Amino acid sequence: MERFNGTVRRELLDHVIPLNEDHLDSLLKEYVHYYNHSRSHLFRNKDSPLGRVYESLPCKLRLPDSVPVLGGLHHVYRWHSSSD
């Protein structure tokens, strides 16, 4: 638990000032979802605790799409087709 608290502090609370308790609750819920579903963890061979959907490199030239998390503090990347 201490490791998780340190991670939340370093990756979230050192960069965002919660406005009130509801805002803090909302930030923490979004961070926990990101932490469990998207964030890589070295002890899990760079997987997330609940597993991630792995997308293989597409056959045709495609660009990665960046999906902002926590207002752009973190990002999740997905493949999307190029506009030809």
PDB file of N, CA, C and O in Angstrom:
ATOM      1  N   MET A   1       0.821  -1.193   0.000  1.00  0.00           N
ATOM      2  CA  MET A   1       0.000   0.000   0.000  1.00  0.00           C
ATOM      3  C   MET A   1       0.865   1.258   0.000  1.00  0.00           C
ATOM      4  O   MET A   1       0.519   2.251  -0.639  1.00  0.00           O
ATOM      5  N   GLU A   2       1.989   1.215   0.717  1.00  0.00           N
ATOM      6  CA  GLU A   2       2.868   2.379   0.731  1.00  0.00           C
ATOM      7  C   GLU A   2       3.420   2.674  -0.653  1.00  0.00           C
ATOM      8  O   GLU A   2       3.561   3.837  -1.031  1.00  0.00           O
ATOM      9  N   ARG A   3       3.735   1.628  -1.414  1.00  0.00           N
ATOM     10  CA  ARG A   3       4.246   1.822  -2.768  1.00  0.00           C
ATOM     11  C   ARG A   3       3.187   2.482  -3.645  1.00  0.00           C
ATOM     12  O   ARG A   3       3.495   3.392  -4.415  1.00  0.00           O
ATOM     13  N   PHE A   4       1.931   2.021  -3.531  1.00  0.00           N
ATOM     14  CA  PHE A   4       0.846   2.615  -4.320  1.00  0.00           C
ATOM     15  C   PHE A   4       0.646   4.081  -3.937  1.00  0.00           C
ATOM     16  O   PHE A   4       0.483   4.935  -4.809  1.00  0.00           O
ATOM     17  N   ASN A   5       0.657   4.373  -2.636  1.00  0.00           N
ATOM     18  CA  ASN A   5       0.490   5.767  -2.194  1.00  0.00           C
ATOM     19  C   ASN A   5       1.584   6.660  -2.766  1.00  0.00           C
ATOM     20  O   ASN A   5       1.313   7.782  -3.195  1.00  0.00           O
ATOM     21  N   GLY A   6       2.824   6.164  -2.774  1.00  0.00           N
ATOM     22  CA  GLY A   6       3.918   6.930  -3.357  1.00  0.00           C
ATOM     23  C   GLY A   6       3.731   7.148  -4.846  1.00  0.00           C
ATOM     24  O   GLY A   6       4.026   8.223  -5.370  1.00  0.00           O
ATOM     25  N   THR A   7       3.239   6.118  -5.526  1.00  0.00           N
ATOM     26  CA  THR A   7       2.988   6.229  -6.963  1.00  0.00           C
ATOM     27  C   THR A   7       1.904   7.262  -7.239  1.00  0.00           C
ATOM     28  O   THR A   7       2.048   8.080  -8.147  1.00  0.00           O
ATOM     29  N   VAL A   8       0.822   7.235  -6.470  1.00  0.00           N
ATOM     30  CA  VAL A   8      -0.259   8.223  -6.643  1.00  0.00           C
ATOM     31  C   VAL A   8       0.283   9.625  -6.409  1.00  0.00           C
ATOM     32  O   VAL A   8      -0.035  10.550  -7.158  1.00  0.00           O
ATOM     33  N   ARG A   9       1.093   9.785  -5.386  1.00  0.00           N
ATOM     34  CA  ARG A   9       1.654  11.105  -5.098  1.00  0.00           C
ATOM     35  C   ARG A   9       2.529  11.582  -6.251  1.00  0.00           C
ATOM     36  O   ARG A   9       2.372  12.707  -6.724  1.00  0.00           O
ATOM     37  N   ARG A  10       3.469  10.715  -6.715  1.00  0.00           N
ATOM     38  CA  ARG A  10       4.403  11.116  -7.768  1.00  0.00           C
ATOM     39  C   ARG A  10       3.730  11.324  -9.119  1.00  0.00           C
ATOM     40  O   ARG A  10       4.059  12.268  -9.838  1.00  0.00           O
ATOM     41  N   GLU A  11       2.789  10.449  -9.467  1.00  0.00           N
ATOM     42  CA  GLU A  11       2.208  10.481 -10.813  1.00  0.00           C
ATOM     43  C   GLU A  11       0.936  11.317 -10.914  1.00  0.00           C
ATOM     44  O   GLU A  11       0.471  11.597 -12.019  1.00  0.00           O
ATOM     45  N   LEU A  12       0.368  11.718  -9.784  1.00  0.00           N
ATOM     46  CA  LEU A  12      -0.884  12.480  -9.834  1.00  0.00           C
ATOM     47  C   LEU A  12      -0.824  13.728  -8.967  1.00  0.00           C
ATOM     48  O   LEU A  12      -0.920  14.845  -9.477  1.00  0.00           O
ATOM     49  N   LEU A  13      -0.668  13.549  -7.671  1.00  0.00           N
ATOM     50  CA  LEU A  13      -0.833  14.667  -6.743  1.00  0.00           C
ATOM     51  C   LEU A  13       0.313  15.673  -6.769  1.00  0.00           C
ATOM     52  O   LEU A  13       0.132  16.808  -6.328  1.00  0.00           O
ATOM     53  N   ASP A  14       1.482  15.292  -7.271  1.00  0.00           N
ATOM     54  CA  ASP A  14       2.569  16.265  -7.432  1.00  0.00           C
ATOM     55  C   ASP A  14       2.304  17.198  -8.611  1.00  0.00           C
ATOM     56  O   ASP A  14       3.000  18.200  -8.776  1.00  0.00           O
ATOM     57  N   HIS A  15       1.295  16.873  -9.438  1.00  0.00           N
ATOM     58  CA  HIS A  15       1.037  17.641 -10.658  1.00  0.00           C
ATOM     59  C   HIS A  15      -0.334  18.309 -10.681  1.00  0.00           C
ATOM     60  O   HIS A  15      -0.586  19.173 -11.521  1.00  0.00           O
ATOM     61  N   VAL A  16      -1.216  17.923  -9.774  1.00  0.00           N
ATOM     62  CA  VAL A  16      -2.597  18.430  -9.772  1.00  0.00           C
ATOM     63  C   VAL A  16      -2.952  18.879  -8.366  1.00  0.00           C
ATOM     64  O   VAL A  16      -2.631  18.201  -7.390  1.00  0.00           O
ATOM     65  N   ILE A  17      -3.619  20.026  -8.264  1.00  0.00           N
ATOM     66  CA  ILE A  17      -4.111  20.496  -6.972  1.00  0.00           C
ATOM     67  C   ILE A  17      -5.621  20.255  -6.937  1.00  0.00           C
ATOM     68  O   ILE A  17      -6.374  20.923  -7.646  1.00  0.00           O
ATOM     69  N   PRO A  18      -6.062  19.302  -6.114  1.00  0.00           N
ATOM     70  CA  PRO A  18      -7.510  19.059  -6.019  1.00  0.00           C
ATOM     71  C   PRO A  18      -8.229  20.288  -5.450  1.00  0.00           C
ATOM     72  O   PRO A  18      -7.755  20.913  -4.502  1.00  0.00           O
ATOM     73  N   LEU A  19      -9.363  20.617  -6.036  1.00  0.00           N
ATOM     74  CA  LEU A  19     -10.111  21.803  -5.611  1.00  0.00           C
ATOM     75  C   LEU A  19     -10.929  21.541  -4.357  1.00  0.00           C
ATOM     76  O   LEU A  19     -11.121  22.432  -3.529  1.00  0.00           O
ATOM     77  N   ASN A  20     -11.407  20.317  -4.226  1.00  0.00           N
ATOM     78  CA  ASN A  20     -12.200  19.957  -3.049  1.00  0.00           C
ATOM     79  C   ASN A  20     -12.230  18.428  -2.949  1.00  0.00           C
ATOM     80  O   ASN A  20     -11.619  17.737  -3.764  1.00  0.00           O
ATOM     81  N   GLU A  21     -12.932  17.915  -1.965  1.00  0.00           N
ATOM     82  CA  GLU A  21     -12.963  16.475  -1.740  1.00  0.00           C
ATOM     83  C   GLU A  21     -13.568  15.713  -2.914  1.00  0.00           C
ATOM     84  O   GLU A  21     -13.086  14.639  -3.273  1.00  0.00           O
ATOM     85  N   ASP A  22     -14.631  16.269  -3.520  1.00  0.00           N
ATOM     86  CA  ASP A  22     -15.248  15.609  -4.679  1.00  0.00           C
ATOM     87  C   ASP A  22     -14.282  15.549  -5.861  1.00  0.00           C
ATOM     88  O   ASP A  22     -14.217  14.542  -6.565  1.00  0.00           O
ATOM     89  N   HIS A  23     -13.535  16.626  -6.075  1.00  0.00           N
ATOM     90  CA  HIS A  23     -12.561  16.661  -7.161  1.00  0.00           C
ATOM     91  C   HIS A  23     -11.464  15.631  -6.911  1.00  0.00           C
ATOM     92  O   HIS A  23     -11.069  14.911  -7.828  1.00  0.00           O
ATOM     93  N   LEU A  24     -10.968  15.556  -5.671  1.00  0.00           N
ATOM     94  CA  LEU A  24      -9.956  14.561  -5.321  1.00  0.00           C
ATOM     95  C   LEU A  24     -10.484  13.150  -5.541  1.00  0.00           C
ATOM     96  O   LEU A  24      -9.771  12.302  -6.078  1.00  0.00           O
ATOM     97  N   ASP A  25     -11.717  12.888  -5.136  1.00  0.00           N
ATOM     98  CA  ASP A  25     -12.333  11.574  -5.321  1.00  0.00           C
ATOM     99  C   ASP A  25     -12.412  11.226  -6.807  1.00  0.00           C
ATOM    100  O   ASP A  25     -12.114  10.096  -7.196  1.00  0.00           O
ATOM    101  N   SER A  26     -12.809  12.179  -7.629  1.00  0.00           N
ATOM    102  CA  SER A  26     -12.911  11.970  -9.071  1.00  0.00           C
ATOM    103  C   SER A  26     -11.531  11.681  -9.677  1.00  0.00           C
ATOM    104  O   SER A  26     -11.391  10.771 -10.493  1.00  0.00           O
ATOM    105  N   LEU A  27     -10.520  12.450  -9.281  1.00  0.00           N
ATOM    106  CA  LEU A  27      -9.159  12.230  -9.780  1.00  0.00           C
ATOM    107  C   LEU A  27      -8.645  10.849  -9.390  1.00  0.00           C
ATOM    108  O   LEU A  27      -8.059  10.141 -10.209  1.00  0.00           O
ATOM    109  N   LEU A  28      -8.870  10.473  -8.129  1.00  0.00           N
ATOM    110  CA  LEU A  28      -8.391   9.177  -7.666  1.00  0.00           C
ATOM    111  C   LEU A  28      -9.079   8.021  -8.379  1.00  0.00           C
ATOM    112  O   LEU A  28      -8.430   7.028  -8.709  1.00  0.00           O
ATOM    113  N   LYS A  29     -10.385   8.134  -8.623  1.00  0.00           N
ATOM    114  CA  LYS A  29     -11.101   7.078  -9.344  1.00  0.00           C
ATOM    115  C   LYS A  29     -10.562   6.930 -10.760  1.00  0.00           C
ATOM    116  O   LYS A  29     -10.362   5.812 -11.235  1.00  0.00           O
ATOM    117  N   GLU A  30     -10.325   8.054 -11.440  1.00  0.00           N
ATOM    118  CA  GLU A  30      -9.798   7.991 -12.808  1.00  0.00           C
ATOM    119  C   GLU A  30      -8.370   7.439 -12.806  1.00  0.00           C
ATOM    120  O   GLU A  30      -8.002   6.665 -13.690  1.00  0.00           O
ATOM    121  N   TYR A  31      -7.565   7.838 -11.810  1.00  0.00           N
ATOM    122  CA  TYR A  31      -6.194   7.331 -11.741  1.00  0.00           C
ATOM    123  C   TYR A  31      -6.180   5.833 -11.460  1.00  0.00           C
ATOM    124  O   TYR A  31      -5.407   5.107 -12.084  1.00  0.00           O
ATOM    125  N   VAL A  32      -7.004   5.354 -10.546  1.00  0.00           N
ATOM    126  CA  VAL A  32      -7.049   3.926 -10.228  1.00  0.00           C
ATOM    127  C   VAL A  32      -7.461   3.123 -11.455  1.00  0.00           C
ATOM    128  O   VAL A  32      -6.920   2.043 -11.696  1.00  0.00           O
ATOM    129  N   HIS A  33      -8.408   3.632 -12.232  1.00  0.00           N
ATOM    130  CA  HIS A  33      -8.801   2.949 -13.473  1.00  0.00           C
ATOM    131  C   HIS A  33      -7.612   2.891 -14.433  1.00  0.00           C
ATOM    132  O   HIS A  33      -7.325   1.837 -15.001  1.00  0.00           O
ATOM    133  N   TYR A  34      -6.926   4.010 -14.615  1.00  0.00           N
ATOM    134  CA  TYR A  34      -5.741   4.048 -15.473  1.00  0.00           C
ATOM    135  C   TYR A  34      -4.670   3.087 -14.946  1.00  0.00           C
ATOM    136  O   TYR A  34      -4.071   2.339 -15.719  1.00  0.00           O
ATOM    137  N   TYR A  35      -4.431   3.106 -13.647  1.00  0.00           N
ATOM    138  CA  TYR A  35      -3.408   2.275 -13.005  1.00  0.00           C
ATOM    139  C   TYR A  35      -3.688   0.791 -13.221  1.00  0.00           C
ATOM    140  O   TYR A  35      -2.767   0.021 -13.496  1.00  0.00           O
ATOM    141  N   ASN A  36      -4.943   0.385 -13.100  1.00  0.00           N
ATOM    142  CA  ASN A  36      -5.301  -1.029 -13.206  1.00  0.00           C
ATOM    143  C   ASN A  36      -5.499  -1.523 -14.634  1.00  0.00           C
ATOM    144  O   ASN A  36      -5.348  -2.716 -14.894  1.00  0.00           O
ATOM    145  N   HIS A  37      -5.832  -0.632 -15.563  1.00  0.00           N
ATOM    146  CA  HIS A  37      -6.158  -1.069 -16.920  1.00  0.00           C
ATOM    147  C   HIS A  37      -5.118  -0.702 -17.979  1.00  0.00           C
ATOM    148  O   HIS A  37      -5.000  -1.407 -18.981  1.00  0.00           O
ATOM    149  N   SER A  38      -4.366   0.372 -17.787  1.00  0.00           N
ATOM    150  CA  SER A  38      -3.506   0.855 -18.870  1.00  0.00           C
ATOM    151  C   SER A  38      -2.040   1.017 -18.497  1.00  0.00           C
ATOM    152  O   SER A  38      -1.167   0.800 -19.337  1.00  0.00           O
ATOM    153  N   ARG A  39      -1.758   1.386 -17.283  1.00  0.00           N
ATOM    154  CA  ARG A  39      -0.381   1.688 -16.887  1.00  0.00           C
ATOM    155  C   ARG A  39       0.445   0.409 -16.856  1.00  0.00           C
ATOM    156  O   ARG A  39       0.007  -0.617 -16.335  1.00  0.00           O
ATOM    157  N   SER A  40       1.655   0.487 -17.424  1.00  0.00           N
ATOM    158  CA  SER A  40       2.527  -0.693 -17.408  1.00  0.00           C
ATOM    159  C   SER A  40       3.205  -0.825 -16.047  1.00  0.00           C
ATOM    160  O   SER A  40       3.526   0.170 -15.397  1.00  0.00           O
ATOM    161  N   HIS A  41       3.414  -2.069 -15.632  1.00  0.00           N
ATOM    162  CA  HIS A  41       4.051  -2.376 -14.359  1.00  0.00           C
ATOM    163  C   HIS A  41       5.212  -3.324 -14.632  1.00  0.00           C
ATOM    164  O   HIS A  41       5.018  -4.383 -15.228  1.00  0.00           O
ATOM    165  N   LEU A  42       6.406  -2.959 -14.207  1.00  0.00           N
ATOM    166  CA  LEU A  42       7.578  -3.780 -14.477  1.00  0.00           C
ATOM    167  C   LEU A  42       7.462  -5.163 -13.842  1.00  0.00           C
ATOM    168  O   LEU A  42       7.880  -6.152 -14.444  1.00  0.00           O
ATOM    169  N   PHE A  43       6.903  -5.247 -12.641  1.00  0.00           N
ATOM    170  CA  PHE A  43       6.813  -6.556 -11.982  1.00  0.00           C
ATOM    171  C   PHE A  43       5.840  -7.490 -12.680  1.00  0.00           C
ATOM    172  O   PHE A  43       5.837  -8.688 -12.398  1.00  0.00           O
ATOM    173  N   ARG A  44       5.012  -6.973 -13.588  1.00  0.00           N
ATOM    174  CA  ARG A  44       4.082  -7.805 -14.358  1.00  0.00           C
ATOM    175  C   ARG A  44       4.531  -7.901 -15.812  1.00  0.00           C
ATOM    176  O   ARG A  44       3.706  -8.092 -16.706  1.00  0.00           O
ATOM    177  N   ASN A  45       5.829  -7.768 -16.051  1.00  0.00           N
ATOM    178  CA  ASN A  45       6.382  -7.796 -17.418  1.00  0.00           C
ATOM    179  C   ASN A  45       5.723  -6.754 -18.318  1.00  0.00           C
ATOM    180  O   ASN A  45       5.366  -7.032 -19.463  1.00  0.00           O
ATOM    181  N   LYS A  46       5.572  -5.561 -17.776  1.00  0.00           N
ATOM    182  CA  LYS A  46       5.015  -4.387 -18.466  1.00  0.00           C
ATOM    183  C   LYS A  46       3.541  -4.546 -18.838  1.00  0.00           C
ATOM    184  O   LYS A  46       3.068  -3.916 -19.784  1.00  0.00           O
ATOM    185  N   ASP A  47       2.828  -5.372 -18.108  1.00  0.00           N
ATOM    186  CA  ASP A  47       1.377  -5.486 -18.277  1.00  0.00           C
ATOM    187  C   ASP A  47       0.718  -4.706 -17.146  1.00  0.00           C
ATOM    188  O   ASP A  47       1.395  -4.279 -16.210  1.00  0.00           O
ATOM    189  N   SER A  48      -0.567  -4.521 -17.224  1.00  0.00           N
ATOM    190  CA  SER A  48      -1.295  -3.867 -16.143  1.00  0.00           C
ATOM    191  C   SER A  48      -1.919  -4.934 -15.238  1.00  0.00           C
ATOM    192  O   SER A  48      -2.078  -6.075 -15.670  1.00  0.00           O
ATOM    193  N   PRO A  49      -2.275  -4.593 -13.997  1.00  0.00           N
ATOM    194  CA  PRO A  49      -2.830  -5.598 -13.086  1.00  0.00           C
ATOM    195  C   PRO A  49      -4.055  -6.331 -13.626  1.00  0.00           C
ATOM    196  O   PRO A  49      -4.197  -7.531 -13.389  1.00  0.00           O
ATOM    197  N   LEU A  50      -4.924  -5.656 -14.331  1.00  0.00           N
ATOM    198  CA  LEU A  50      -6.121  -6.312 -14.859  1.00  0.00           C
ATOM    199  C   LEU A  50      -5.966  -6.711 -16.317  1.00  0.00           C
ATOM    200  O   LEU A  50      -6.929  -7.146 -16.949  1.00  0.00           O
ATOM    201  N   GLY A  51      -4.764  -6.567 -16.855  1.00  0.00           N
ATOM    202  CA  GLY A  51      -4.508  -6.945 -18.248  1.00  0.00           C
ATOM    203  C   GLY A  51      -4.894  -5.848 -19.220  1.00  0.00           C
ATOM    204  O   GLY A  51      -5.851  -5.106 -19.000  1.00  0.00           O
ATOM    205  N   ARG A  52      -4.138  -5.762 -20.291  1.00  0.00           N
ATOM    206  CA  ARG A  52      -4.420  -4.778 -21.331  1.00  0.00           C
ATOM    207  C   ARG A  52      -4.717  -5.499 -22.629  1.00  0.00           C
ATOM    208  O   ARG A  52      -4.283  -6.632 -22.836  1.00  0.00           O
ATOM    209  N   VAL A  53      -5.451  -4.843 -23.493  1.00  0.00           N
ATOM    210  CA  VAL A  53      -5.678  -5.360 -24.836  1.00  0.00           C
ATOM    211  C   VAL A  53      -4.453  -4.970 -25.658  1.00  0.00           C
ATOM    212  O   VAL A  53      -4.148  -3.788 -25.812  1.00  0.00           O
ATOM    213  N   TYR A  54      -3.757  -5.974 -26.182  1.00  0.00           N
ATOM    214  CA  TYR A  54      -2.578  -5.703 -26.991  1.00  0.00           C
ATOM    215  C   TYR A  54      -2.976  -5.630 -28.447  1.00  0.00           C
ATOM    216  O   TYR A  54      -3.667  -6.503 -28.970  1.00  0.00           O
ATOM    217  N   GLU A  55      -2.524  -4.573 -29.085  1.00  0.00           N
ATOM    218  CA  GLU A  55      -2.803  -4.376 -30.498  1.00  0.00           C
ATOM    219  C   GLU A  55      -1.495  -4.586 -31.256  1.00  0.00           C
ATOM    220  O   GLU A  55      -0.501  -3.908 -30.995  1.00  0.00           O
ATOM    221  N   SER A  56      -1.505  -5.513 -32.179  1.00  0.00           N
ATOM    222  CA  SER A  56      -0.288  -5.746 -32.963  1.00  0.00           C
ATOM    223  C   SER A  56      -0.111  -4.617 -33.975  1.00  0.00           C
ATOM    224  O   SER A  56      -1.064  -3.928 -34.341  1.00  0.00           O
ATOM    225  N   LEU A  57       1.119  -4.450 -34.411  1.00  0.00           N
ATOM    226  CA  LEU A  57       1.425  -3.420 -35.397  1.00  0.00           C
ATOM    227  C   LEU A  57       0.632  -3.699 -36.661  1.00  0.00           C
ATOM    228  O   LEU A  57       0.705  -4.804 -37.200  1.00  0.00           O
ATOM    229  N   PRO A  58      -0.122  -2.725 -37.144  1.00  0.00           N
ATOM    230  CA  PRO A  58      -0.940  -2.944 -38.340  1.00  0.00           C
ATOM    231  C   PRO A  58      -0.076  -3.216 -39.573  1.00  0.00           C
ATOM    232  O   PRO A  58       1.091  -2.829 -39.634  1.00  0.00           O
ATOM    233  N   CYS A  59      -0.677  -3.888 -40.547  1.00  0.00           N
ATOM    234  CA  CYS A  59       0.035  -4.208 -41.788  1.00  0.00           C
ATOM    235  C   CYS A  59       0.355  -2.945 -42.577  1.00  0.00           C
ATOM    236  O   CYS A  59       1.477  -2.780 -43.057  1.00  0.00           O
ATOM    237  N   LYS A  60      -0.612  -2.062 -42.714  1.00  0.00           N
ATOM    238  CA  LYS A  60      -0.416  -0.836 -43.485  1.00  0.00           C
ATOM    239  C   LYS A  60       0.119   0.254 -42.561  1.00  0.00           C
ATOM    240  O   LYS A  60       0.067   0.140 -41.336  1.00  0.00           O
ATOM    241  N   LEU A  61       0.628   1.302 -43.178  1.00  0.00           N
ATOM    242  CA  LEU A  61       1.139   2.431 -42.407  1.00  0.00           C
ATOM    243  C   LEU A  61       0.005   3.067 -41.612  1.00  0.00           C
ATOM    244  O   LEU A  61      -0.971   3.557 -42.179  1.00  0.00           O
ATOM    245  N   ARG A  62       0.147   3.050 -40.333  1.00  0.00           N
ATOM    246  CA  ARG A  62      -0.846   3.671 -39.452  1.00  0.00           C
ATOM    247  C   ARG A  62      -0.113   4.480 -38.397  1.00  0.00           C
ATOM    248  O   ARG A  62       1.047   4.214 -38.085  1.00  0.00           O
ATOM    249  N   LEU A  63      -0.789   5.446 -37.868  1.00  0.00           N
ATOM    250  CA  LEU A  63      -0.214   6.305 -36.842  1.00  0.00           C
ATOM    251  C   LEU A  63      -0.846   5.989 -35.502  1.00  0.00           C
ATOM    252  O   LEU A  63      -2.037   5.683 -35.445  1.00  0.00           O
ATOM    253  N   PRO A  64      -0.082   6.055 -34.421  1.00  0.00           N
ATOM    254  CA  PRO A  64      -0.693   5.828 -33.105  1.00  0.00           C
ATOM    255  C   PRO A  64      -1.574   7.012 -32.721  1.00  0.00           C
ATOM    256  O   PRO A  64      -1.273   8.159 -33.048  1.00  0.00           O
ATOM    257  N   ASP A  65      -2.643   6.722 -32.039  1.00  0.00           N
ATOM    258  CA  ASP A  65      -3.572   7.735 -31.572  1.00  0.00           C
ATOM    259  C   ASP A  65      -3.373   7.873 -30.067  1.00  0.00           C
ATOM    260  O   ASP A  65      -3.402   6.876 -29.345  1.00  0.00           O
ATOM    261  N   SER A  66      -3.174   9.081 -29.597  1.00  0.00           N
ATOM    262  CA  SER A  66      -2.951   9.353 -28.185  1.00  0.00           C
ATOM    263  C   SER A  66      -4.277   9.723 -27.524  1.00  0.00           C
ATOM    264  O   SER A  66      -4.950  10.665 -27.944  1.00  0.00           O
ATOM    265  N   VAL A  67      -4.643   8.975 -26.489  1.00  0.00           N
ATOM    266  CA  VAL A  67      -5.880   9.253 -25.745  1.00  0.00           C
ATOM    267  C   VAL A  67      -5.480   9.819 -24.387  1.00  0.00           C
ATOM    268  O   VAL A  67      -4.890   9.107 -23.575  1.00  0.00           O
ATOM    269  N   PRO A  68      -5.795  11.101 -24.126  1.00  0.00           N
ATOM    270  CA  PRO A  68      -5.389  11.688 -22.853  1.00  0.00           C
ATOM    271  C   PRO A  68      -6.159  11.100 -21.667  1.00  0.00           C
ATOM    272  O   PRO A  68      -7.352  10.813 -21.760  1.00  0.00           O
ATOM    273  N   VAL A  69      -5.443  10.929 -20.554  1.00  0.00           N
ATOM    274  CA  VAL A  69      -6.009  10.459 -19.302  1.00  0.00           C
ATOM    275  C   VAL A  69      -5.683  11.506 -18.248  1.00  0.00           C
ATOM    276  O   VAL A  69      -4.582  12.057 -18.247  1.00  0.00           O
ATOM    277  N   LEU A  70      -6.611  11.787 -17.362  1.00  0.00           N
ATOM    278  CA  LEU A  70      -6.421  12.776 -16.299  1.00  0.00           C
ATOM    279  C   LEU A  70      -6.060  14.138 -16.887  1.00  0.00           C
ATOM    280  O   LEU A  70      -5.120  14.794 -16.438  1.00  0.00           O
ATOM    281  N   GLY A  71      -6.819  14.550 -17.894  1.00  0.00           N
ATOM    282  CA  GLY A  71      -6.612  15.863 -18.498  1.00  0.00           C
ATOM    283  C   GLY A  71      -5.313  15.996 -19.260  1.00  0.00           C
ATOM    284  O   GLY A  71      -4.825  17.110 -19.448  1.00  0.00           O
ATOM    285  N   GLY A  72      -4.738  14.888 -19.705  1.00  0.00           N
ATOM    286  CA  GLY A  72      -3.499  14.919 -20.469  1.00  0.00           C
ATOM    287  C   GLY A  72      -2.257  14.677 -19.629  1.00  0.00           C
ATOM    288  O   GLY A  72      -1.146  14.708 -20.158  1.00  0.00           O
ATOM    289  N   LEU A  73      -2.415  14.437 -18.338  1.00  0.00           N
ATOM    290  CA  LEU A  73      -1.272  14.138 -17.478  1.00  0.00           C
ATOM    291  C   LEU A  73      -0.619  12.827 -17.906  1.00  0.00           C
ATOM    292  O   LEU A  73       0.605  12.698 -17.869  1.00  0.00           O
ATOM    293  N   HIS A  74      -1.426  11.864 -18.309  1.00  0.00           N
ATOM    294  CA  HIS A  74      -0.954  10.582 -18.840  1.00  0.00           C
ATOM    295  C   HIS A  74      -1.672  10.333 -20.152  1.00  0.00           C
ATOM    296  O   HIS A  74      -2.673  10.988 -20.443  1.00  0.00           O
ATOM    297  N   HIS A  75      -1.176   9.395 -20.949  1.00  0.00           N
ATOM    298  CA  HIS A  75      -1.783   9.067 -22.236  1.00  0.00           C
ATOM    299  C   HIS A  75      -1.825   7.555 -22.433  1.00  0.00           C
ATOM    300  O   HIS A  75      -0.975   6.821 -21.929  1.00  0.00           O
ATOM    301  N   VAL A  76      -2.819   7.115 -23.169  1.00  0.00           N
ATOM    302  CA  VAL A  76      -2.934   5.730 -23.616  1.00  0.00           C
ATOM    303  C   VAL A  76      -2.868   5.791 -25.136  1.00  0.00           C
ATOM    304  O   VAL A  76      -3.507   6.644 -25.753  1.00  0.00           O
ATOM    305  N   TYR A  77      -2.098   4.889 -25.742  1.00  0.00           N
ATOM    306  CA  TYR A  77      -1.904   4.920 -27.193  1.00  0.00           C
ATOM    307  C   TYR A  77      -2.589   3.737 -27.845  1.00  0.00           C
ATOM    308  O   TYR A  77      -2.518   2.608 -27.361  1.00  0.00           O
ATOM    309  N   ARG A  78      -3.256   4.020 -28.958  1.00  0.00           N
ATOM    310  CA  ARG A  78      -3.959   3.007 -29.733  1.00  0.00           C
ATOM    311  C   ARG A  78      -3.646   3.248 -31.209  1.00  0.00           C
ATOM    312  O   ARG A  78      -3.255   4.349 -31.599  1.00  0.00           O
ATOM    313  N   TRP A  79      -3.821   2.209 -32.022  1.00  0.00           N
ATOM    314  CA  TRP A  79      -3.616   2.342 -33.466  1.00  0.00           C
ATOM    315  C   TRP A  79      -4.893   2.828 -34.121  1.00  0.00           C
ATOM    316  O   TRP A  79      -5.984   2.399 -33.745  1.00  0.00           O
ATOM    317  N   HIS A  80      -4.776   3.700 -35.076  1.00  0.00           N
ATOM    318  CA  HIS A  80      -5.912   4.087 -35.914  1.00  0.00           C
ATOM    319  C   HIS A  80      -5.431   4.140 -37.344  1.00  0.00           C
ATOM    320  O   HIS A  80      -4.237   4.295 -37.603  1.00  0.00           O
ATOM    321  N   SER A  81      -6.350   4.014 -38.264  1.00  0.00           N
ATOM    322  CA  SER A  81      -5.944   3.962 -39.667  1.00  0.00           C
ATOM    323  C   SER A  81      -5.587   5.348 -40.177  1.00  0.00           C
ATOM    324  O   SER A  81      -6.182   6.346 -39.772  1.00  0.00           O
ATOM    325  N   SER A  82      -4.604   5.396 -41.075  1.00  0.00           N
ATOM    326  CA  SER A  82      -4.186   6.665 -41.665  1.00  0.00           C
ATOM    327  C   SER A  82      -5.247   7.131 -42.634  1.00  0.00           C
ATOM    328  O   SER A  82      -5.978   6.324 -43.208  1.00  0.00           O
ATOM    329  N   SER A  83      -5.328   8.435 -42.815  1.00  0.00           N
ATOM    330  CA  SER A  83      -6.348   8.992 -43.714  1.00  0.00           C
ATOM    331  C   SER A  83      -5.755   9.146 -45.107  1.00  0.00           C
ATOM    332  O   SER A  83      -5.093  10.140 -45.403  1.00  0.00           O
ATOM    333  N   ASP A  84      -6.000   8.140 -45.973  1.00  0.00           N
ATOM    334  CA  ASP A  84      -5.514   8.180 -47.363  1.00  0.00           C
ATOM    335  C   ASP A  84      -6.674   8.537 -48.250  1.00  0.00           C
ATOM    336  O   ASP A  84      -6.514   8.632 -49.467  1.00  0.00           O
TER     337      ASP A  84
END
